[in-house]
């Protein structure tokens, strides 16, 4: 059965989502092969499979947040490896997804030099970015928890929620990031808003780098 999912009420062109029911694990892996490197995100949760084609607005926020994290890591001298929208899946959990973008930070030494990563033996990313300007029909946070991702930044186009995995396997909102301890969600949103206002990414990056150097790095002692 195929269901078209309501993508929300934002005025820009929305993400497109389609939900398939009763899809086995083999069907999920076949769909991954068929989609390949096309700009379609696949989420799988115990028989339910969702296809999502991201909008321009969705990709704008994904790119901005990814660039922001890379520059913060560089400015604070935090080892970092980006993993983009890699497909993460665990057959034992019968779940899988692609983050909008994700990063190895504290776990970077464990994946350094690896061309492929197997979650059966390797750690999951430390930080995932989840752009939520449209609604998924599936419990993506539950999938992140099953995969063991320790922190997820959820951005709905207006506000950022930092959620951290707890010992009981659920996520709880936090006032700062484990990966970047003295960086607040409000500061992240302020830089996203500034990027939208300026539009010129070169100018924005110049201001961001100056802020990291003059304000954030001294704050954390980097």
Protein Blocks (a to p, Z undefined) as FASTA:
>chain_A
ZZdddebjbfbdcddddddehiafklmmmmmmmnmmaccdcddeehiacdddddfklmmm
mmmmmmmmmmmmmmnopacddekjadcddfklopacddfbdcdfklmmmmgoiabdcfkl
pccdfbdcddffbccfbdfklmmmmnopabdcddehlaccdddddfkopacddfbdfklm
mbcfklmmmmmmmmmmnopamlmmmmmmmmmmmmmmmmnoZZ
